Amino acid sequence: MKAVINISLKNGVLDPAGKATEHALGSLGFSNVSEVRIGKQIVLNIEALTKDDAKKQLETMCEELLANTVIEDYEIVL
């Protein structure tokens, strides 16, 4: 089954890439944009008997490798 994992910085964690992008957008005339945050998305296929099994495996992957849970949150969509 296909899984999408969205990873973003937790609230309160500085996002230099987001600030740089926000500044660049402002320079291009998009002054109505604010609070830009940059994240990442991981798309993969996983074989599992049930969605619950898949979600448990994906959570373990995120906790152990894919996300830095000290500063990042993640969301799993199956």
PDB file of N, CA, C and O in Angstrom:
ATOM      1  N   MET A   1       0.844  -1.176   0.000  1.00  0.00           N
ATOM      2  CA  MET A   1       0.000   0.000   0.000  1.00  0.00           C
ATOM      3  C   MET A   1       0.889   1.238   0.000  1.00  0.00           C
ATOM      4  O   MET A   1       2.024   1.204   0.476  1.00  0.00           O
ATOM      5  N   LYS A   2       0.368   2.309  -0.529  1.00  0.00           N
ATOM      6  CA  LYS A   2       1.123   3.558  -0.627  1.00  0.00           C
ATOM      7  C   LYS A   2       1.005   4.336   0.675  1.00  0.00           C
ATOM      8  O   LYS A   2      -0.073   4.441   1.260  1.00  0.00           O
ATOM      9  N   ALA A   3       2.132   4.877   1.116  1.00  0.00           N
ATOM     10  CA  ALA A   3       2.156   5.701   2.323  1.00  0.00           C
ATOM     11  C   ALA A   3       2.840   7.027   2.006  1.00  0.00           C
ATOM     12  O   ALA A   3       3.812   7.083   1.252  1.00  0.00           O
ATOM     13  N   VAL A   4       2.312   8.080   2.594  1.00  0.00           N
ATOM     14  CA  VAL A   4       2.903   9.403   2.485  1.00  0.00           C
ATOM     15  C   VAL A   4       3.204   9.872   3.897  1.00  0.00           C
ATOM     16  O   VAL A   4       2.335   9.864   4.769  1.00  0.00           O
ATOM     17  N   ILE A   5       4.454  10.281   4.109  1.00  0.00           N
ATOM     18  CA  ILE A   5       4.868  10.791   5.416  1.00  0.00           C
ATOM     19  C   ILE A   5       5.259  12.249   5.245  1.00  0.00           C
ATOM     20  O   ILE A   5       6.194  12.563   4.509  1.00  0.00           O
ATOM     21  N   ASN A   6       4.553  13.129   5.916  1.00  0.00           N
ATOM     22  CA  ASN A   6       4.849  14.555   5.899  1.00  0.00           C
ATOM     23  C   ASN A   6       5.583  14.915   7.182  1.00  0.00           C
ATOM     24  O   ASN A   6       5.095  14.658   8.283  1.00  0.00           O
ATOM     25  N   ILE A   7       6.762  15.512   7.028  1.00  0.00           N
ATOM     26  CA  ILE A   7       7.590  15.863   8.172  1.00  0.00           C
ATOM     27  C   ILE A   7       7.774  17.369   8.191  1.00  0.00           C
ATOM     28  O   ILE A   7       8.125  17.978   7.180  1.00  0.00           O
ATOM     29  N   SER A   8       7.533  17.963   9.352  1.00  0.00           N
ATOM     30  CA  SER A   8       7.680  19.417   9.481  1.00  0.00           C
ATOM     31  C   SER A   8       8.327  19.746  10.822  1.00  0.00           C
ATOM     32  O   SER A   8       8.273  18.959  11.767  1.00  0.00           O
ATOM     33  N   LEU A   9       8.932  20.913  10.881  1.00  0.00           N
ATOM     34  CA  LEU A   9       9.532  21.363  12.133  1.00  0.00           C
ATOM     35  C   LEU A   9       8.436  21.666  13.146  1.00  0.00           C
ATOM     36  O   LEU A   9       7.371  22.172  12.792  1.00  0.00           O
ATOM     37  N   LYS A  10       8.707  21.354  14.399  1.00  0.00           N
ATOM     38  CA  LYS A  10       7.751  21.657  15.464  1.00  0.00           C
ATOM     39  C   LYS A  10       7.615  23.173  15.611  1.00  0.00           C
ATOM     40  O   LYS A  10       8.525  23.928  15.269  1.00  0.00           O
ATOM     41  N   ASN A  11       6.470  23.598  16.122  1.00  0.00           N
ATOM     42  CA  ASN A  11       6.272  25.019  16.408  1.00  0.00           C
ATOM     43  C   ASN A  11       7.336  25.477  17.385  1.00  0.00           C
ATOM     44  O   ASN A  11       7.651  24.776  18.347  1.00  0.00           O
ATOM     45  N   GLY A  12       7.883  26.638  17.140  1.00  0.00           N
ATOM     46  CA  GLY A  12       8.903  27.185  18.021  1.00  0.00           C
ATOM     47  C   GLY A  12      10.323  26.881  17.576  1.00  0.00           C
ATOM     48  O   GLY A  12      11.269  27.497  18.068  1.00  0.00           O
ATOM     49  N   VAL A  13      10.489  25.938  16.651  1.00  0.00           N
ATOM     50  CA  VAL A  13      11.820  25.620  16.124  1.00  0.00           C
ATOM     51  C   VAL A  13      12.102  26.562  14.964  1.00  0.00           C
ATOM     52  O   VAL A  13      11.293  26.686  14.044  1.00  0.00           O
ATOM     53  N   LEU A  14      13.251  27.225  15.010  1.00  0.00           N
ATOM     54  CA  LEU A  14      13.611  28.150  13.941  1.00  0.00           C
ATOM     55  C   LEU A  14      13.741  27.411  12.617  1.00  0.00           C
ATOM     56  O   LEU A  14      14.224  26.280  12.566  1.00  0.00           O
ATOM     57  N   ASP A  15      13.297  28.072  11.541  1.00  0.00           N
ATOM     58  CA  ASP A  15      13.324  27.492  10.202  1.00  0.00           C
ATOM     59  C   ASP A  15      14.047  28.452   9.261  1.00  0.00           C
ATOM     60  O   ASP A  15      13.393  29.249   8.589  1.00  0.00           O
ATOM     61  N   PRO A  16      15.378  28.399   9.194  1.00  0.00           N
ATOM     62  CA  PRO A  16      16.125  29.332   8.337  1.00  0.00           C
ATOM     63  C   PRO A  16      15.736  29.227   6.866  1.00  0.00           C
ATOM     64  O   PRO A  16      15.673  30.243   6.175  1.00  0.00           O
ATOM     65  N   ALA A  17      15.477  28.019   6.378  1.00  0.00           N
ATOM     66  CA  ALA A  17      15.075  27.862   4.973  1.00  0.00           C
ATOM     67  C   ALA A  17      13.719  28.521   4.732  1.00  0.00           C
ATOM     68  O   ALA A  17      13.508  29.149   3.694  1.00  0.00           O
ATOM     69  N   GLY A  18      12.811  28.380   5.677  1.00  0.00           N
ATOM     70  CA  GLY A  18      11.509  29.022   5.553  1.00  0.00           C
ATOM     71  C   GLY A  18      11.627  30.537   5.553  1.00  0.00           C
ATOM     72  O   GLY A  18      10.962  31.216   4.770  1.00  0.00           O
ATOM     73  N   LYS A  19      12.479  31.071   6.437  1.00  0.00           N
ATOM     74  CA  LYS A  19      12.682  32.528   6.494  1.00  0.00           C
ATOM     75  C   LYS A  19      13.294  33.036   5.197  1.00  0.00           C
ATOM     76  O   LYS A  19      12.883  34.078   4.686  1.00  0.00           O
ATOM     77  N   ALA A  20      14.275  32.310   4.656  1.00  0.00           N
ATOM     78  CA  ALA A  20      14.915  32.717   3.402  1.00  0.00           C
ATOM     79  C   ALA A  20      13.903  32.697   2.257  1.00  0.00           C
ATOM     80  O   ALA A  20      13.893  33.595   1.416  1.00  0.00           O
ATOM     81  N   THR A  21      13.059  31.675   2.228  1.00  0.00           N
ATOM     82  CA  THR A  21      12.033  31.583   1.189  1.00  0.00           C
ATOM     83  C   THR A  21      11.010  32.696   1.335  1.00  0.00           C
ATOM     84  O   THR A  21      10.588  33.293   0.345  1.00  0.00           O
ATOM     85  N   GLU A  22      10.614  32.974   2.566  1.00  0.00           N
ATOM     86  CA  GLU A  22       9.673  34.074   2.817  1.00  0.00           C
ATOM     87  C   GLU A  22      10.261  35.399   2.335  1.00  0.00           C
ATOM     88  O   GLU A  22       9.567  36.193   1.700  1.00  0.00           O
ATOM     89  N   HIS A  23      11.531  35.635   2.633  1.00  0.00           N
ATOM     90  CA  HIS A  23      12.197  36.868   2.198  1.00  0.00           C
ATOM     91  C   HIS A  23      12.266  36.931   0.668  1.00  0.00           C
ATOM     92  O   HIS A  23      12.001  37.977   0.076  1.00  0.00           O
ATOM     93  N   ALA A  24      12.619  35.815   0.034  1.00  0.00           N
ATOM     94  CA  ALA A  24      12.716  35.783  -1.428  1.00  0.00           C
ATOM     95  C   ALA A  24      11.351  36.035  -2.074  1.00  0.00           C
ATOM     96  O   ALA A  24      11.255  36.750  -3.071  1.00  0.00           O
ATOM     97  N   LEU A  25      10.306  35.450  -1.506  1.00  0.00           N
ATOM     98  CA  LEU A  25       8.964  35.689  -2.036  1.00  0.00           C
ATOM     99  C   LEU A  25       8.585  37.161  -1.918  1.00  0.00           C
ATOM    100  O   LEU A  25       7.992  37.736  -2.831  1.00  0.00           O
ATOM    101  N   GLY A  26       8.939  37.772  -0.769  1.00  0.00           N
ATOM    102  CA  GLY A  26       8.686  39.201  -0.598  1.00  0.00           C
ATOM    103  C   GLY A  26       9.427  40.024  -1.630  1.00  0.00           C
ATOM    104  O   GLY A  26       8.884  40.998  -2.151  1.00  0.00           O
ATOM    105  N   SER A  27      10.656  39.648  -1.933  1.00  0.00           N
ATOM    106  CA  SER A  27      11.458  40.353  -2.940  1.00  0.00           C
ATOM    107  C   SER A  27      10.850  40.226  -4.328  1.00  0.00           C
ATOM    108  O   SER A  27      11.041  41.097  -5.177  1.00  0.00           O
ATOM    109  N   LEU A  28      10.122  39.148  -4.560  1.00  0.00           N
ATOM    110  CA  LEU A  28       9.465  38.947  -5.856  1.00  0.00           C
ATOM    111  C   LEU A  28       8.089  39.605  -5.924  1.00  0.00           C
ATOM    112  O   LEU A  28       7.379  39.467  -6.920  1.00  0.00           O
ATOM    113  N   GLY A  29       7.718  40.314  -4.874  1.00  0.00           N
ATOM    114  CA  GLY A  29       6.455  41.033  -4.878  1.00  0.00           C
ATOM    115  C   GLY A  29       5.318  40.320  -4.174  1.00  0.00           C
ATOM    116  O   GLY A  29       4.190  40.814  -4.172  1.00  0.00           O
ATOM    117  N   PHE A  30       5.589  39.178  -3.582  1.00  0.00           N
ATOM    118  CA  PHE A  30       4.545  38.445  -2.862  1.00  0.00           C
ATOM    119  C   PHE A  30       4.575  38.852  -1.390  1.00  0.00           C
ATOM    120  O   PHE A  30       4.936  38.062  -0.518  1.00  0.00           O
ATOM    121  N   SER A  31       4.194  40.084  -1.138  1.00  0.00           N
ATOM    122  CA  SER A  31       4.266  40.632   0.215  1.00  0.00           C
ATOM    123  C   SER A  31       3.147  40.116   1.124  1.00  0.00           C
ATOM    124  O   SER A  31       3.155  40.381   2.326  1.00  0.00           O
ATOM    125  N   ASN A  32       2.205  39.396   0.568  1.00  0.00           N
ATOM    126  CA  ASN A  32       1.086  38.869   1.354  1.00  0.00           C
ATOM    127  C   ASN A  32       1.391  37.502   1.950  1.00  0.00           C
ATOM    128  O   ASN A  32       0.491  36.858   2.491  1.00  0.00           O
ATOM    129  N   VAL A  33       2.641  37.040   1.865  1.00  0.00           N
ATOM    130  CA  VAL A  33       3.039  35.728   2.380  1.00  0.00           C
ATOM    131  C   VAL A  33       3.794  35.900   3.690  1.00  0.00           C
ATOM    132  O   VAL A  33       4.652  36.775   3.806  1.00  0.00           O
ATOM    133  N   SER A  34       3.477  35.063   4.682  1.00  0.00           N
ATOM    134  CA  SER A  34       4.193  35.133   5.952  1.00  0.00           C
ATOM    135  C   SER A  34       4.261  33.752   6.587  1.00  0.00           C
ATOM    136  O   SER A  34       3.534  32.838   6.198  1.00  0.00           O
ATOM    137  N   GLU A  35       5.141  33.613   7.564  1.00  0.00           N
ATOM    138  CA  GLU A  35       5.293  32.390   8.345  1.00  0.00           C
ATOM    139  C   GLU A  35       5.520  31.155   7.469  1.00  0.00           C
ATOM    140  O   GLU A  35       4.876  30.125   7.667  1.00  0.00           O
ATOM    141  N   VAL A  36       6.434  31.258   6.503  1.00  0.00           N
ATOM    142  CA  VAL A  36       6.757  30.144   5.616  1.00  0.00           C
ATOM    143  C   VAL A  36       7.542  29.097   6.399  1.00  0.00           C
ATOM    144  O   VAL A  36       8.503  29.430   7.093  1.00  0.00           O
ATOM    145  N   ARG A  37       7.140  27.851   6.291  1.00  0.00           N
ATOM    146  CA  ARG A  37       7.832  26.731   6.931  1.00  0.00           C
ATOM    147  C   ARG A  37       8.160  25.717   5.835  1.00  0.00           C
ATOM    148  O   ARG A  37       7.321  25.427   4.983  1.00  0.00           O
ATOM    149  N   ILE A  38       9.370  25.185   5.860  1.00  0.00           N
ATOM    150  CA  ILE A  38       9.802  24.197   4.883  1.00  0.00           C
ATOM    151  C   ILE A  38       9.826  22.828   5.560  1.00  0.00           C
ATOM    152  O   ILE A  38      10.341  22.685   6.668  1.00  0.00           O
ATOM    153  N   GLY A  39       9.277  21.844   4.898  1.00  0.00           N
ATOM    154  CA  GLY A  39       9.271  20.485   5.421  1.00  0.00           C
ATOM    155  C   GLY A  39       9.716  19.516   4.351  1.00  0.00           C
ATOM    156  O   GLY A  39      10.301  19.909   3.341  1.00  0.00           O
ATOM    157  N   LYS A  40       9.437  18.248   4.580  1.00  0.00           N
ATOM    158  CA  LYS A  40       9.761  17.244   3.575  1.00  0.00           C
ATOM    159  C   LYS A  40       8.650  16.213   3.523  1.00  0.00           C
ATOM    160  O   LYS A  40       7.898  16.029   4.480  1.00  0.00           O
ATOM    161  N   GLN A  41       8.566  15.549   2.385  1.00  0.00           N
ATOM    162  CA  GLN A  41       7.555  14.522   2.193  1.00  0.00           C
ATOM    163  C   GLN A  41       8.248  13.264   1.682  1.00  0.00           C
ATOM    164  O   GLN A  41       9.067  13.321   0.764  1.00  0.00           O
ATOM    165  N   ILE A  42       7.910  12.139   2.284  1.00  0.00           N
ATOM    166  CA  ILE A  42       8.455  10.848   1.875  1.00  0.00           C
ATOM    167  C   ILE A  42       7.279   9.997   1.407  1.00  0.00           C
ATOM    168  O   ILE A  42       6.303   9.819   2.135  1.00  0.00           O
ATOM    169  N   VAL A  43       7.381   9.474   0.186  1.00  0.00           N
ATOM    170  CA  VAL A  43       6.342   8.612  -0.374  1.00  0.00           C
ATOM    171  C   VAL A  43       6.958   7.237  -0.589  1.00  0.00           C
ATOM    172  O   VAL A  43       8.028   7.111  -1.185  1.00  0.00           O
ATOM    173  N   LEU A  44       6.271   6.204  -0.095  1.00  0.00           N
ATOM    174  CA  LEU A  44       6.801   4.848  -0.258  1.00  0.00           C
ATOM    175  C   LEU A  44       5.667   3.843  -0.327  1.00  0.00           C
ATOM    176  O   LEU A  44       4.526   4.135   0.031  1.00  0.00           O
ATOM    177  N   ASN A  45       6.007   2.659  -0.795  1.00  0.00           N
ATOM    178  CA  ASN A  45       5.079   1.533  -0.774  1.00  0.00           C
ATOM    179  C   ASN A  45       5.510   0.598   0.340  1.00  0.00           C
ATOM    180  O   ASN A  45       6.699   0.332   0.518  1.00  0.00           O
ATOM    181  N   ILE A  46       4.539   0.103   1.083  1.00  0.00           N
ATOM    182  CA  ILE A  46       4.830  -0.819   2.181  1.00  0.00           C
ATOM    183  C   ILE A  46       3.870  -1.995   2.098  1.00  0.00           C
ATOM    184  O   ILE A  46       2.673  -1.830   1.863  1.00  0.00           O
ATOM    185  N   GLU A  47       4.423  -3.182   2.294  1.00  0.00           N
ATOM    186  CA  GLU A  47       3.593  -4.380   2.329  1.00  0.00           C
ATOM    187  C   GLU A  47       3.271  -4.705   3.784  1.00  0.00           C
ATOM    188  O   GLU A  47       4.169  -4.844   4.615  1.00  0.00           O
ATOM    189  N   ALA A  48       1.997  -4.823   4.076  1.00  0.00           N
ATOM    190  CA  ALA A  48       1.544  -5.153   5.422  1.00  0.00           C
ATOM    191  C   ALA A  48       0.176  -5.820   5.317  1.00  0.00           C
ATOM    192  O   ALA A  48      -0.555  -5.616   4.348  1.00  0.00           O
ATOM    193  N   LEU A  49      -0.154  -6.614   6.318  1.00  0.00           N
ATOM    194  CA  LEU A  49      -1.436  -7.326   6.301  1.00  0.00           C
ATOM    195  C   LEU A  49      -2.614  -6.381   6.501  1.00  0.00           C
ATOM    196  O   LEU A  49      -3.665  -6.549   5.882  1.00  0.00           O
ATOM    197  N   THR A  50      -2.435  -5.376   7.377  1.00  0.00           N
ATOM    198  CA  THR A  50      -3.508  -4.426   7.658  1.00  0.00           C
ATOM    199  C   THR A  50      -2.946  -2.999   7.676  1.00  0.00           C
ATOM    200  O   THR A  50      -1.734  -2.795   7.737  1.00  0.00           O
ATOM    201  N   LYS A  51      -3.835  -2.041   7.623  1.00  0.00           N
ATOM    202  CA  LYS A  51      -3.413  -0.638   7.729  1.00  0.00           C
ATOM    203  C   LYS A  51      -2.790  -0.360   9.097  1.00  0.00           C
ATOM    204  O   LYS A  51      -1.837   0.412   9.208  1.00  0.00           O
ATOM    205  N   ASP A  52      -3.330  -0.990  10.128  1.00  0.00           N
ATOM    206  CA  ASP A  52      -2.764  -0.800  11.469  1.00  0.00           C
ATOM    207  C   ASP A  52      -1.326  -1.302  11.538  1.00  0.00           C
ATOM    208  O   ASP A  52      -0.464  -0.649  12.126  1.00  0.00           O
ATOM    209  N   ASP A  53      -1.068  -2.465  10.936  1.00  0.00           N
ATOM    210  CA  ASP A  53       0.294  -2.992  10.902  1.00  0.00           C
ATOM    211  C   ASP A  53       1.222  -2.042  10.141  1.00  0.00           C
ATOM    212  O   ASP A  53       2.341  -1.767  10.574  1.00  0.00           O
ATOM    213  N   ALA A  54       0.743  -1.557   9.019  1.00  0.00           N
ATOM    214  CA  ALA A  54       1.542  -0.632   8.212  1.00  0.00           C
ATOM    215  C   ALA A  54       1.838   0.631   9.000  1.00  0.00           C
ATOM    216  O   ALA A  54       2.971   1.113   9.016  1.00  0.00           O
ATOM    217  N   LYS A  55       0.816   1.164   9.650  1.00  0.00           N
ATOM    218  CA  LYS A  55       1.007   2.406  10.412  1.00  0.00           C
ATOM    219  C   LYS A  55       2.005   2.207  11.550  1.00  0.00           C
ATOM    220  O   LYS A  55       2.838   3.080  11.795  1.00  0.00           O
ATOM    221  N   LYS A  56       1.937   1.088  12.241  1.00  0.00           N
ATOM    222  CA  LYS A  56       2.883   0.812  13.322  1.00  0.00           C
ATOM    223  C   LYS A  56       4.307   0.742  12.791  1.00  0.00           C
ATOM    224  O   LYS A  56       5.226   1.288  13.400  1.00  0.00           O
ATOM    225  N   GLN A  57       4.492   0.070  11.652  1.00  0.00           N
ATOM    226  CA  GLN A  57       5.821  -0.010  11.050  1.00  0.00           C
ATOM    227  C   GLN A  57       6.319   1.366  10.618  1.00  0.00           C
ATOM    228  O   GLN A  57       7.485   1.702  10.825  1.00  0.00           O
ATOM    229  N   LEU A  58       5.448   2.149  10.027  1.00  0.00           N
ATOM    230  CA  LEU A  58       5.828   3.493   9.570  1.00  0.00           C
ATOM    231  C   LEU A  58       6.167   4.403  10.743  1.00  0.00           C
ATOM    232  O   LEU A  58       7.098   5.204  10.660  1.00  0.00           O
ATOM    233  N   GLU A  59       5.422   4.283  11.831  1.00  0.00           N
ATOM    234  CA  GLU A  59       5.739   5.071  13.024  1.00  0.00           C
ATOM    235  C   GLU A  59       7.120   4.712  13.556  1.00  0.00           C
ATOM    236  O   GLU A  59       7.883   5.591  13.957  1.00  0.00           O
ATOM    237  N   THR A  60       7.439   3.428  13.560  1.00  0.00           N
ATOM    238  CA  THR A  60       8.766   2.993  13.999  1.00  0.00           C
ATOM    239  C   THR A  60       9.845   3.556  13.080  1.00  0.00           C
ATOM    240  O   THR A  60      10.883   4.023  13.549  1.00  0.00           O
ATOM    241  N   MET A  61       9.600   3.511  11.768  1.00  0.00           N
ATOM    242  CA  MET A  61      10.555   4.083  10.807  1.00  0.00           C
ATOM    243  C   MET A  61      10.795   5.559  11.082  1.00  0.00           C
ATOM    244  O   MET A  61      11.931   6.032  11.054  1.00  0.00           O
ATOM    245  N   CYS A  62       9.717   6.277  11.347  1.00  0.00           N
ATOM    246  CA  CYS A  62       9.837   7.713  11.621  1.00  0.00           C
ATOM    247  C   CYS A  62      10.607   7.965  12.905  1.00  0.00           C
ATOM    248  O   CYS A  62      11.485   8.827  12.951  1.00  0.00           O
ATOM    249  N   GLU A  63      10.279   7.217  13.940  1.00  0.00           N
ATOM    250  CA  GLU A  63      10.916   7.398  15.241  1.00  0.00           C
ATOM    251  C   GLU A  63      12.406   7.051  15.201  1.00  0.00           C
ATOM    252  O   GLU A  63      13.211   7.684  15.884  1.00  0.00           O
ATOM    253  N   GLU A  64      12.770   6.044  14.401  1.00  0.00           N
ATOM    254  CA  GLU A  64      14.153   5.565  14.394  1.00  0.00           C
ATOM    255  C   GLU A  64      15.035   6.181  13.319  1.00  0.00           C
ATOM    256  O   GLU A  64      16.257   6.207  13.470  1.00  0.00           O
ATOM    257  N   LEU A  65      14.433   6.686  12.216  1.00  0.00           N
ATOM    258  CA  LEU A  65      15.260   7.150  11.113  1.00  0.00           C
ATOM    259  C   LEU A  65      14.732   8.374  10.379  1.00  0.00           C
ATOM    260  O   LEU A  65      15.467   9.343  10.187  1.00  0.00           O
ATOM    261  N   LEU A  66      13.488   8.345   9.973  1.00  0.00           N
ATOM    262  CA  LEU A  66      12.997   9.334   9.017  1.00  0.00           C
ATOM    263  C   LEU A  66      12.796  10.732   9.586  1.00  0.00           C
ATOM    264  O   LEU A  66      12.953  11.716   8.863  1.00  0.00           O
ATOM    265  N   ALA A  67      12.453  10.838  10.854  1.00  0.00           N
ATOM    266  CA  ALA A  67      12.204  12.145  11.469  1.00  0.00           C
ATOM    267  C   ALA A  67      13.090  12.313  12.698  1.00  0.00           C
ATOM    268  O   ALA A  67      13.369  11.358  13.423  1.00  0.00           O
ATOM    269  N   ASN A  68      13.515  13.526  12.907  1.00  0.00           N
ATOM    270  CA  ASN A  68      14.215  13.869  14.150  1.00  0.00           C
ATOM    271  C   ASN A  68      13.136  14.340  15.117  1.00  0.00           C
ATOM    272  O   ASN A  68      12.763  15.514  15.113  1.00  0.00           O
ATOM    273  N   THR A  69      12.642  13.442  15.931  1.00  0.00           N
ATOM    274  CA  THR A  69      11.461  13.733  16.744  1.00  0.00           C
ATOM    275  C   THR A  69      11.701  14.757  17.845  1.00  0.00           C
ATOM    276  O   THR A  69      10.754  15.187  18.504  1.00  0.00           O
ATOM    277  N   VAL A  70      12.948  15.152  18.052  1.00  0.00           N
ATOM    278  CA  VAL A  70      13.225  16.223  19.016  1.00  0.00           C
ATOM    279  C   VAL A  70      12.735  17.556  18.447  1.00  0.00           C
ATOM    280  O   VAL A  70      12.203  18.389  19.180  1.00  0.00           O
ATOM    281  N   ILE A  71      12.917  17.754  17.137  1.00  0.00           N
ATOM    282  CA  ILE A  71      12.557  19.034  16.527  1.00  0.00           C
ATOM    283  C   ILE A  71      11.518  18.929  15.421  1.00  0.00           C
ATOM    284  O   ILE A  71      11.063  19.950  14.905  1.00  0.00           O
ATOM    285  N   GLU A  72      11.129  17.697  15.046  1.00  0.00           N
ATOM    286  CA  GLU A  72      10.194  17.517  13.930  1.00  0.00           C
ATOM    287  C   GLU A  72       8.964  16.724  14.356  1.00  0.00           C
ATOM    288  O   GLU A  72       9.029  15.839  15.210  1.00  0.00           O
ATOM    289  N   ASP A  73       7.849  17.070  13.736  1.00  0.00           N
ATOM    290  CA  ASP A  73       6.609  16.301  13.835  1.00  0.00           C
ATOM    291  C   ASP A  73       6.423  15.553  12.523  1.00  0.00           C
ATOM    292  O   ASP A  73       6.958  15.960  11.492  1.00  0.00           O
ATOM    293  N   TYR A  74       5.676  14.474  12.559  1.00  0.00           N
ATOM    294  CA  TYR A  74       5.371  13.762  11.314  1.00  0.00           C
ATOM    295  C   TYR A  74       3.918  13.342  11.298  1.00  0.00           C
ATOM    296  O   TYR A  74       3.276  13.167  12.334  1.00  0.00           O
ATOM    297  N   GLU A  75       3.420  13.188  10.072  1.00  0.00           N
ATOM    298  CA  GLU A  75       2.045  12.748   9.840  1.00  0.00           C
ATOM    299  C   GLU A  75       2.101  11.642   8.794  1.00  0.00           C
ATOM    300  O   GLU A  75       2.768  11.778   7.769  1.00  0.00           O
ATOM    301  N   ILE A  76       1.403  10.560   9.059  1.00  0.00           N
ATOM    302  CA  ILE A  76       1.381   9.428   8.138  1.00  0.00           C
ATOM    303  C   ILE A  76       0.004   9.349   7.492  1.00  0.00           C
ATOM    304  O   ILE A  76      -1.020   9.367   8.175  1.00  0.00           O
ATOM    305  N   VAL A  77      -0.002   9.260   6.154  1.00  0.00           N
ATOM    306  CA  VAL A  77      -1.245   9.120   5.411  1.00  0.00           C
ATOM    307  C   VAL A  77      -1.141   7.837   4.576  1.00  0.00           C
ATOM    308  O   VAL A  77      -0.214   7.676   3.782  1.00  0.00           O
ATOM    309  N   LEU A  78      -2.092   6.940   4.767  1.00  0.00           N
ATOM    310  CA  LEU A  78      -2.102   5.683   4.001  1.00  0.00           C
ATOM    311  C   LEU A  78      -3.152   5.758   2.906  1.00  0.00           C
ATOM    312  O   LEU A  78      -3.322   4.804   2.148  1.00  0.00           O
TER     313      LEU A  78
END
